[in-house]
Amino acid sequence: MNTAFLKDILILSFSAFGGPSAHIALALDHLVKRKNYLTEEELVELMALCSVLPGPTSTQTITSIGYKLGGPSLAMLTLAVWVMPAIIGMSLLSFGYVYLQKEEFSLDFLQFIPAVAVGFVIYAAYKIGQKVIKSKLTGLLFLLSGIAAVLFRSPWVFPLLLIIGGLVTDLTGEDEGAAPLKRPVIQWKFLVIFALIFLGSLIAVQISSSQPIALFESFYRFGSLVFGGGQVLIPIMQTEVVDAKGWLTNEEFLTGYGLVQGMPGPVFSFSAFAGGLAMRDGMQVLGCILGAIGIFLPGTLLIFFVYPAWNYMKQYAHVRKAMPGINAAAGGLILAAVVILGGSLEVTWWSYALAIASFCLLEFVKVPGFLVILGALILGFIF
């Protein structure tokens, strides 16, 4: 099963265009609907859990699925298979940057991907909404959470909405009871490692002028403190690596950001491109490696600590009563993504038609998600 699961994660990693919300939609289609590795409710629960943690939400969600199925060892392999295509791609692009700049490389073949990604998110909101809306109250939480996430774009709103949703159903719901779970062994070592690396790198950068140490510390700090995914990471990273440190020019930074939009997989893989260019003078490979490890390591360590603790916490009545509200609010975040991403599309008839067609292909024709993405790429090459 582990080999088959990792193969499915690899397929997902090569077709995961469109950002975190689209990644969750693809996971819903491929890992839930087609492969039955987990249920819709379990996927929403994991997404909600990862939304209150710093780091790349979709990557942490995919990693936690691996943890659920096979513990830390499978989780680590899942992470590697999920992020490596994007990291390798962005690392290679950091080497080819000068060539791409000279040749004025066009990414027009990706022109249909944003519209298709919106179709995936519509599909996710529809399917998840069916599962999390179990009463008028959860339906209201689903709707209000979506509206609030659209109106208030701060990353701190995401965890706040989940907490509010949980409190509402905890205070108003009745506990149906559940079989007590076996007390797990809480993996405190991962929290200790997370803290030691964070503090150790802060100290090391104060006593050393080494650029590799400074680069790792910056990217590890980004991965430790950024809530809200790649859209929050990018402006914070730009402030430090361009304005404060001067490792990249603004043009180089924006070029890399444009390229990562056309790369399947997590937006956080942009760290490999930025790290490579930051250390282009003889240590570019090391820069790519340090950037990627630094950005993904803290979120992974937190998942390894939080996931077993979360499973233990769910045996308590207050947590069980809070779960419907948390899941409804998490579903509302996907609903908000439909509005936000849909509003960012080019206002043409074909962009909205493609989004609706993608939803229909997924929901009614049952076309696998990666084939829909492949079709969009083929259309892009043709036109």
N, C-alpha and C positions, 0 to 999 in steps of 0.2 A: 504493500500500500504506500509506503514512504516514497518509493521510486516513482510510482504513478503520480503521487501528489506533487512531487518536485517537478515532474515533467509538465503537469498542468500549470504550476507556478511559472515555469519558463515560458509557456505559451502566453500566459497572462502578461508577463514582463515585456514581451515583444509587441503586444497589441494595446498596452495601457497608455493611450494618448488621452489628453484632455484634463489632466490634473486630478487632485485627490477625489473629488466627487465622482468623476468618471471612473476612476480606479475602483471605487466601492461598487459602482454599477456593474462593471465588468466582473468583479468578484462575485456579485450576486448572481449574474448570469452563468458564469462558468463553474464556480466552486460550489454554489448552492443549488441552482436549478438543474444543472447538467450532471454534476458529479456527486452531489449529496454529501459533501464532507461535513457540512453543518447546516443548521436551519436558518431561515430568515431572521428569526428572533435572536439566535445566537450571534449572527453577523452584526445586527443592530446593537446588541449588548457590547460586543467587542469594540465597535466603532465609537459608542458612547464612552466607554472606558478610556480609549486612546485619545478622545477629544479633550479630556481634562488633563492630559499629560503634555509636557513640552516635547517638541520633536515633530518628525514627519508623520502625520496621522495615518495616512493610507499605508505607509510602510510598517508602522507599528501594528496596524490592524492585520495585515497579511502575516507578519511575524507571529502575532498572537494566535492566529489560526494554526500555524505550525506547532506552537507550544501546546495548544489544546489537543492536537492529534498525536504528538510524539515527544512532548517535553522539550527541555532546553536544547538538546542535540538537533532535533528536527527543526526547531525554531531558528537556530543559527544557520542551518543549511537553507531553510526557506528564505531568510534574509539575504543570504549570499546570491541565491538564484534570482531573487526578485530585483536586487539593485545592480548586479554586475553588468548586465547589458547596457544600462544607461550610464554607469560609471565608466565603462570601457569606451563607449561611444563619445562621451564628453571629454575623456582624456585624449582620445585620438584627435578630436576637434581642436583641443588646445594646441596640439602640435601642428595641425593644419591651418591654424588661424591666419597666418600670414598669407598662405596660398589662397585660402578662401577669400581673403580681403582683396588680393590682387585680381583674382578671377571674377569677383563680384558674383559669388555663388548664389543662386536663387533657390528659395524654399517654396516656390509657388506650387509645387506638387502637393503641398500640405494644405492647400487652400480650403478643402472641404472637411478637414478633420474637426475644426471647432464646431461646425453645425452638427456633425455626427455625434460628437461628444455630448452636446446638449440633449440629443435624442437618448443617449444612454442614461443621462441624469434624470430625464423625464421618466424613463422606465424604472429606475431605482426608486424615485419618489412614489410612483404608482404602486409598485410591489411592496415596498416597505410600509407605505401608508396602509395597505390592506392588512398588514400584520400587526401594526402597533396601535391602530385605532380600534379599540375594543369597547368604547363607551363614548357618550357625549363629552365627558370630561377629557379623555385622552384625545378625542378629535379636536377639541378646542385648544388643548396644549400643542398639538401638532401644528395647527393653523397659526396660533399666536407666536410660537417659537419661530416659524418660518418668517412671519412678518417682522418680528424683532430683529432677526439676523439680517434681513434686508435693510432695515432702517438704520441699524447700528452696526457698522462694519468692524468695530474693534475686535481683535482676537479674544479679548477677555470676556466678550459677550457669550462666546460658545460654551465655556465651562459654566458660566453663570446661569444660562438657560437650562442646562442639564440639572444643575443643583435645584433650581426653582421647580422644575418639572417633578423631580423626585420628592421634594418637600410637599408639593400639593397632593400627590397621591398617597404619600405616607400619612398625612394628616386626615385625609378623607376616606381612605380605603380600608378594607378589612383583609386581614391576613388569612389566607386559606390553609396555611400550614404546609410544611414540607418535611420530607425525611431529613434528619440531621446529616450533614456531611462529615466525612472523616476529616479530622483536623490535619491540614497539610503541613509539611515542613516549610515554613516561610524562609525564602532564600535571602536572608539578610546580607549575605556576602556581596550580592550584586549592588545593593544600595551603598554598602561600604566602599566597594570598588568605584562606583560612580562618584562618590564624594571625595575619595582620595585622589582620583585623577583630576577632578575639578580644582581642588585646592593645590595639588602638587603642580599642575601646569601654571596656575596663577603665580605660585612662588618661583617656579623655574624661569618664567619670563621676566621676573623682576631682577634676577641675579645673572641672567645670561643674555647676550646680544645675538644668540643664534636665531637665524630666520626660521629654520624648521620648527624650533620650539615655539616661536611666536605665532607661526602659522597654525600649528596644531592647537595652541591655546585659544586662538580666536575662533576657530571652527568648532571646537569642543564647546566653547561657551555659547556659540550660536545654537548648537543642538540641544543645549541644556536649558536655555532660557526662552526660546522662541515658541510661542503658542500660536496656533492658527495656520500652520503649514507654510508652503513655499511663498504664497503671496505676501506673508509677513516677513519671511526670511530675507527676501530680495532687498527691500529698502534698508534694513538693518545692516546687511552685509555691504551694501554699496557705501553706506556712511563710513564704515571702518576700512574696508580694503581699498577704496578709491580715495575718499576725502581725507581720512586720518592717516592711513599707512602708505598710500600711494603705490601699492603693489600693482594695480591695474589702472589704466586710463578709463575715463568714463565711456569712451567709444568701445574699448575692449569689453568692458563690463556689460554694456547694453547689447553688444554683438553676441556674447555668450548667453545672455538671457533670452535673446531671440532664438538662438539655436536650441536651447533646452526646451523651448515650447514645441519644437518639432521632434523631440526625442521621446519615445515611449518610456514609461517608468516615472519614478519620483522626481519632482522639481529639485529636490535637495541634491541630486546628482550634479547640479550646477557647481557644487563645491569642487568637483574634480577638475573642471575647466578653470575655475578661478585659482585653485591651488597650483595648477600647472603653470599658468601664466605668471603667477606671483613668484615662482622659482624657476623661471625660464632660463636663467643663466647657469646652466650646467647641472641642475638638479630638478629638472621638470618632472620626471617620473615620480620622484620622491614627493614633490609638491602635490601631484594628482592623488597619490596614495594617502598622504597626511590629510589633505582636504576632505577626502571621502570618508576615511576612518573617523576623523574628528567630528564630522557632522552627524554620522549615523550611530556612533557608539553610545552616546548618552541615552538616547531614546530606547535603544535596545536593552541596555542595562536596567532602565526603569521598568520596561515591560517584564523582564525576567523576575524582577522583584514584585511588581504589582499584581501580575496575573494570578499566581497561586494565593496571594493574600486576598484578592478579590473573590475567588472561589470560596474561600473560607468565610468571608464576610456575608455572602449571600444566604447563609443559613439563618441569619437573624431576621426577626419579623419586620423590623423597620426597613431593612434593606430590601426585603422581598416586596413590601408594599410600595417602596419608592421606585422599583424597577419599571412598572408601566408608565409612570410619568417621565422617567429618564429616557426610556425608549421612544416615547411619543415626541419628546423634545428633540431627540437625536434625529428622528425622521423629519421633523420640521426643518432641521439644518439642510437636509437634502432638498426639501421643497424650496428653501431659500436659494440654493445653488442653481435650481432651474431658472429662477427669476434673474439672478445676478449674471449667470453665464448667457442666458438667452438675451439679456439686454446688451451684452457685449458683442453679439453677433453683428456682422455687417447687415444693414437693413436692406435686404433684397428678398425677392419672393423665393429664390432657390435655397437660401440658407435656412429659412423656416420650413420649407418643404422637405429639405433633407433631414432636419431634426425630427419632424413628424414621421417621415418615412422610416428613419432608423428605429424609432419607438415601435412602429407597427411591425417591422421585420423581427424585432426582438420578442414582442409580446404575442403577436398573432401568427406569424409564420415560423417562429421559433428558430430563426437563423442564429448560429453561434456568433458571439460578439466579435471574435477576431476576424471572421469573414466579412462582417459589416465594415470593420476598419480597413481591411484589405481592399474592399470594393471602393471605399472613399479614396484610398491612395491611387488605385488604378484610374479612377475618374480624374484625379488631380494630374496624373501624367498625361492623360489624353487631352485634357483641356488646358 
